[in-house]
Amino acid sequence: MTDQKTPCPSGGCEASSSAGGSRRKFLGAATAAMAAALTGCGTISKEEFLQHNFKELSKDEVLSVIDRLEKEYKAKYGKEVKVANTPPIPGVIFGYALDLSRCIGCRRCVYACVKENNQSRDPQIQWIRVLQMDKEEGVNLQHADQYYNPEEVPEEGHFYMPVQCQQCKKPPCTKVCPVGATWREKDGIVVVDYNWCIGCRYCMAACPYGARHFNWGEPNLPADEVNPKTHYLGNRPRPKGVVEKCTFCIQRTRNGRYPACVEICPTGSRKFGNLLDKDSEIRYILENKRVFKFKEDLNTQPNFFYFYGV
Amino acid sequence: MFTLRNFSGFISDTLRLVTKGGRLYYAWVGFLLLLIAIGAGAYIGQLNNGLIVTKMRDQVSWGFYIGNFTFLVGVAAAAIMLVIPAYVYDWEPIKEITILGEMLAISALIMCLGFVMVDIGRPDRFWHIIPLVGRLNWPQSMLAWDVIVLNLYLLLNWFVVTYLLFCAYTERHYVKKLVLPLVLLSIPMAVSIHTVTAYLYNGLAARPFWNSAILAPRFLASAFCSGPAILLILLQVLRKTTKLSIKDEAIFKIAELMAYTMGFNLFLTAAEAFKELYSGTEHMVYFQYLLFGLKGHTTLVPYAWASILCGLAAFILFLVPRTRTNWVTLNIGCVLIYASVYIEKGMGLIIPGLTPDVLGEIYVYRPSLTEIAVAAGIFATGFLVFTLMLKAAVPMMLGEFTITKGRSPKQAPPQQA
């Protein structure tokens, strides 16, 4: 929780606007001044204030936005941070399967995710929440504990159920967003435009999985821990006052890599792949194992599955 | 042209009216301004540090602000409790005072918009929600619907109030063909603002406490209890402090209507509680948290029962004709029902909706000092708007202050044709 004002990046607040549509001009500089007043200190640039929804930006505009962000991050963290804009791979819809019979609740996935995805360390944000459940109760949320802290895991009589964004085919969170700041991409990943989100938190109320997290304070990300390989819709550092969530490590998976949580898992409980590829491991699991979807009755149709491997 | 010139006279005379008053008036306005200053100070702190200065967290992501917002939408909707008997049943005694209900609606809506504004994490991006300029996700998002209906209802009430007062000011009779359709339109509009606000919660399958078909009817029933309760007290104050004549029968008629809505409200609450508690599914935990506490957490329990008991007591006081027409018991009833609905439609709606959270965690939410200070500032703003409107409206409604009467001798009236 810090209240330190970062200096205005890239030439300060008076930097002139790049070319833009008529709607941008319509807003004008007066509104930018209002924004400065509203954010309390005037640390956002006019370009940032006037930036439009990511889906409405032209290719050139996207490039100039990315250029601006990279300069801002460099000024803030003192190192090169790459912001990619890799599009979905045609013919790919990502799917995830988690083996409940193997997970031991070690939370290595939680911390690998925090590191990979540049989450705020203080206030602490974690996209994966591991629930410790009573074996006698089964998957019963009224008997779930997220704050278990024994010497050793797994604990007798318990099993573990990590929960993160289920990348629903019918996401209730994107439907409710009043400004269209969050949507489902063609490869099934639900993303947030952190520069368009107004922070109303309606999506958090709508999500049945607690997968969405809000930057209640200024996110605190130590410069030496910044992961410089980022994606605009994924793990780039976020501002305060916006919602963020798991993106299946969009910055990795769109380049053919596994998500960080899959890579780190010491028990091999986490499986990931292309649902459209008949020969993929994920398809094998769906076709041959006992699989269930979390809160299936809500008809959110997750692309995240739980299964019992043994 | 004359209309335009008269209108600018109307505006400047209104400003003159609201800036001149007795010592009590200045003290009241000063007190409200002080509260607004405190709220503004707290809000600046929130802007600088983020919403972390509130007690909201990921588990309980909406709290005191959205609770107050929801309650006040109900107050705004309640203006039509005056419109229906006045215009639909053509009941004269209430007709003169419907404008007060509309002014109450305007003030309540301003507070509603204020509470939404302080709740969002990026108020600098407020323009994203403006249709055409930003990107309003209509018709998918219920919040987009809410933005539209709340603003339309505000505009409608603002127009009717301004027009009626302007007619009184210029000593003309209002054009019935213009006013009547607008006033009648305000009836479905009022229903819609509260219905849409209920749907905001209602449509979330992730939150079983809200995902109930009778949520919108419950919203309406409770709104038609609490809103008129404010009006009843206000009408009594006004007829004591001004020359405004408000007949007893008008007040008693509203009280009678309230008795019906209170009975209906209690019935709907009981229906909901029965369904949850008797069937006893896993969805019962939210009701349990509200009414009995869960796993040792009993923060809401005293408030929940206070709300139920106040609601029952008020219903009895309003149902029995003798207590309904006795000023002491009537006013006690008003305070009781107001308190009851404030709890039920504020924190009593939001907090159990989010507790336990979707992963079963219980996070005990209590508003922080910042939240209380900011809320006080917004309430003070609403009261201030209402006070200023009343200050100008009452002498105009009484015909004491018009384009030819009541102005100070120094100012010559605008030239008439």
Chai-1 contact restraints between the chains, C-beta under 6 A:
chainA,res_idxA,chainB,res_idxB,connection_type,confidence,min_distance_angstrom,max_distance_angstrom,comment,restraint_id
A,D3,B,N49,contact,1.0,0.0,6.0,A-B,restraint_1
A,A35,B,D124,contact,1.0,0.0,6.0,A-B,restraint_2
A,L38,B,P123,contact,1.0,0.0,6.0,A-B,restraint_3
A,L38,B,D124,contact,1.0,0.0,6.0,A-B,restraint_4
A,T39,B,D124,contact,1.0,0.0,6.0,A-B,restraint_5
A,G40,B,L47,contact,1.0,0.0,6.0,A-B,restraint_6
A,G40,B,N48,contact,1.0,0.0,6.0,A-B,restraint_7
A,N53,B,R135,contact,1.0,0.0,6.0,A-B,restraint_8
A,L141,B,L359,contact,1.0,0.0,6.0,A-B,restraint_9
A,L141,B,G360,contact,1.0,0.0,6.0,A-B,restraint_10
A,Q142,B,G360,contact,1.0,0.0,6.0,A-B,restraint_11
A,A144,B,G360,contact,1.0,0.0,6.0,A-B,restraint_12
A,K175,B,Q140,contact,1.0,0.0,6.0,A-B,restraint_13
A,V176,B,S141,contact,1.0,0.0,6.0,A-B,restraint_14
A,C177,B,N137,contact,1.0,0.0,6.0,A-B,restraint_15
A,C177,B,S141,contact,1.0,0.0,6.0,A-B,restraint_16
A,P178,B,I129,contact,1.0,0.0,6.0,A-B,restraint_17
A,P178,B,N137,contact,1.0,0.0,6.0,A-B,restraint_18
A,P178,B,S141,contact,1.0,0.0,6.0,A-B,restraint_19
A,P178,B,L143,contact,1.0,0.0,6.0,A-B,restraint_20
A,P178,B,A144,contact,1.0,0.0,6.0,A-B,restraint_21
A,V179,B,H128,contact,1.0,0.0,6.0,A-B,restraint_22
A,V179,B,I129,contact,1.0,0.0,6.0,A-B,restraint_23
A,V179,B,R135,contact,1.0,0.0,6.0,A-B,restraint_24
A,V179,B,N137,contact,1.0,0.0,6.0,A-B,restraint_25
A,G180,B,R135,contact,1.0,0.0,6.0,A-B,restraint_26
A,G180,B,N137,contact,1.0,0.0,6.0,A-B,restraint_27
A,I198,B,I120,contact,1.0,0.0,6.0,A-B,restraint_28
A,I198,B,R122,contact,1.0,0.0,6.0,A-B,restraint_29
A,I198,B,R125,contact,1.0,0.0,6.0,A-B,restraint_30
A,I198,B,H128,contact,1.0,0.0,6.0,A-B,restraint_31
A,G199,B,I120,contact,1.0,0.0,6.0,A-B,restraint_32
A,G199,B,G121,contact,1.0,0.0,6.0,A-B,restraint_33
A,G199,B,R122,contact,1.0,0.0,6.0,A-B,restraint_34
A,C200,B,I120,contact,1.0,0.0,6.0,A-B,restraint_35
A,R201,B,S61,contact,1.0,0.0,6.0,A-B,restraint_36
A,Y202,B,L143,contact,1.0,0.0,6.0,A-B,restraint_37
A,M204,B,S61,contact,1.0,0.0,6.0,A-B,restraint_38
A,A205,B,L204,contact,1.0,0.0,6.0,A-B,restraint_39
A,A206,B,L204,contact,1.0,0.0,6.0,A-B,restraint_40
A,A206,B,A206,contact,1.0,0.0,6.0,A-B,restraint_41
A,P208,B,A206,contact,1.0,0.0,6.0,A-B,restraint_42
A,P208,B,V358,contact,1.0,0.0,6.0,A-B,restraint_43
A,G210,B,V358,contact,1.0,0.0,6.0,A-B,restraint_44
A,G210,B,L359,contact,1.0,0.0,6.0,A-B,restraint_45
A,H213,B,D58,contact,1.0,0.0,6.0,A-B,restraint_46
A,W216,B,G50,contact,1.0,0.0,6.0,A-B,restraint_47
A,W216,B,L51,contact,1.0,0.0,6.0,A-B,restraint_48
A,W216,B,I52,contact,1.0,0.0,6.0,A-B,restraint_49
A,G217,B,G50,contact,1.0,0.0,6.0,A-B,restraint_50
A,G217,B,I52,contact,1.0,0.0,6.0,A-B,restraint_51
A,K240,B,G50,contact,1.0,0.0,6.0,A-B,restraint_52
A,G241,B,G50,contact,1.0,0.0,6.0,A-B,restraint_53
A,G241,B,G121,contact,1.0,0.0,6.0,A-B,restraint_54
A,G241,B,R122,contact,1.0,0.0,6.0,A-B,restraint_55
A,L298,B,A205,contact,1.0,0.0,6.0,A-B,restraint_56
